[in-house]
Amino acid sequence: MVVRLRSQLYQHMMGLEIGFFDQQQTGGLLSRLSSDTEGLQNTLSHDLSALLRYITMSIGGIALLLYTSVPLALLLLLVIPPTAWFSGVAGNIIRRYSIQTQEAVGNASAIDEETISGVRTVRSFVQEDSETKRYKRALKQGLRCSEIPVHYR
């Protein structure tokens, strides 16, 4: 499934207009192509089986808890759903910052790929310091994207 998704994504990218590639950086596209499909592969292979295992264990645990102590089971059933909801909200916030960080890292990768592949041009125009600063700014942008604001901590 992941191979099919990756090949469909690649095929779609090859059908896009040239203007799209002028606006995008190669490193960012390559990073997204590999890491997004890799994340989906982890979800399909590991996370799905873990979800089924946790559901089975939860149903068994609730049944045993109800058998042992009904008041305690009811208390847990009142506490666990809000906790799970909060965890889901926090997970979505973290996922959003992770995507932003991934895009920033892709931008930094595009800069280093561009600079290294054109190192002769960079050196002939004595732009080593300028390119180093540009790369450093991109890395710092990635670091800023990964910082969760204080009101979410």
N, C-alpha and C positions, 0 to 999 in steps of 0.2 A: 504494500500500500504506500509506503514512504517512497519507494523507488518510482512508483507511478506518479505520485504527487510532485516529486522533485523534477521528473522529466516533463510533466505538464507545465510546471512553473517555468522551466527553462524554455520550453517551446513557446509559451506565451511571451516571455521576455524577447525571444528572437523575432517575434512578430510585431513588436512595438516600433513606433516610428523612431527615426534617428534622433530627433529632437529630445526624446526621453533620455537617451544615453548622453547627450550633450549636457543635460541638466544634472545627471546623477554621476556619482563617482564610482569607478570600477570596484574599488575595495569594499565600499558599502554594499553594492549589489552582490558581490561574491560572499561577503559575510552573511548577509540576510539569506541568501540561497542555501548556504550550508547550515547555519545555526537554527533557522526557523524550522526546517524540515527535521533536523536532529532533535529539536524539542518535541515535535510531534511524534517522532519515533519513540522517545522516552515515555511520552504519555500513553501511547498505544501499548507498548510492551510492558512497562513496569507499573505505571500508575493505575491502569485499568485492573490488573490482577490484584494490586494492593487494595483498591476500592472494594472489589468483590470479597476479598478476605476480611476486610474491616466490617463490612455489612453483615457477613455471616457471624463474625465474632460478637458484634453488637447485639444482634437478635438473640443469640445464645446467652450472652451476658445479662440482657434484660429479662429473659425468661428465668434464668437462675436467680436473679435478684428479686423478681416478683415471687418466686417460690420461697425464698428465704425471708424477705421483709418487704411487705407491700408499702408501708409508709416511706421507707428509705428509697424504694424504687420510684415512687411518685415524686419525691424530692429531687432525685437525680434527673428525672424526666422534665422537671421544671427548670433546672439549672443548665443542663447540657445544650438544649437548642439555642438559647441566646449566646452561649459561649461559641458554639459552632458558627452562628451567623457572624459574630464579631471576627472570628478567624477568617471567614470568607471575605469580609470587607477588607481586612488588613492584607490578605493575600492578593486581592485585586490591586490595592495601592502599590504593593511591592512589585507586582507584575508590570504595572505601568512604568515605574521607575526603571525596572530592568530593561524594558524595551527601549526607553530613551537612552539608557547607558549603552545598549547594544548598538544603537544607531550612531552614537558619538564615537564608539570604538571603531565602527565601520568607516566613519569619516577620517579618523586618525590613520587607519590602515590604508585608506585610499591615498592620503597624503604621503605616507612613507613609501608606498608602491610607486607613486608618481615621481617622487624625488629620487629614489634609488634607481628606477629605470632610466631617468634622465639625468643621472649624476654628472655626465660630461657637460651637459648644458648648464647645470647649476654651478659647476666649478668654473666653467668658462666665463660666466657672468658674475663670479665671486658672490654667490648668493647662499653660501653654506649657512651663515648665521641667520639669515632671513628664513630659510627653510626650516632650520632647527627651531626657531621661535614659532613658526606656523604650526609645526608638529606639536610643540609643547602646549600651545593654546588649545589645539584639538584634544589633547590628552586631559588638560585641565577642564575642558568642557565636559568630557566624559565623566570626570570625577564629580563635577557639580551636578550632573544628571543623576548620579548614583546616590546623592545625599538626600535622605528623606527629610522634609521640613520638620521643624521642631514640633509643630502642632499635631503631627501624626505619630510622634514617638511616644 
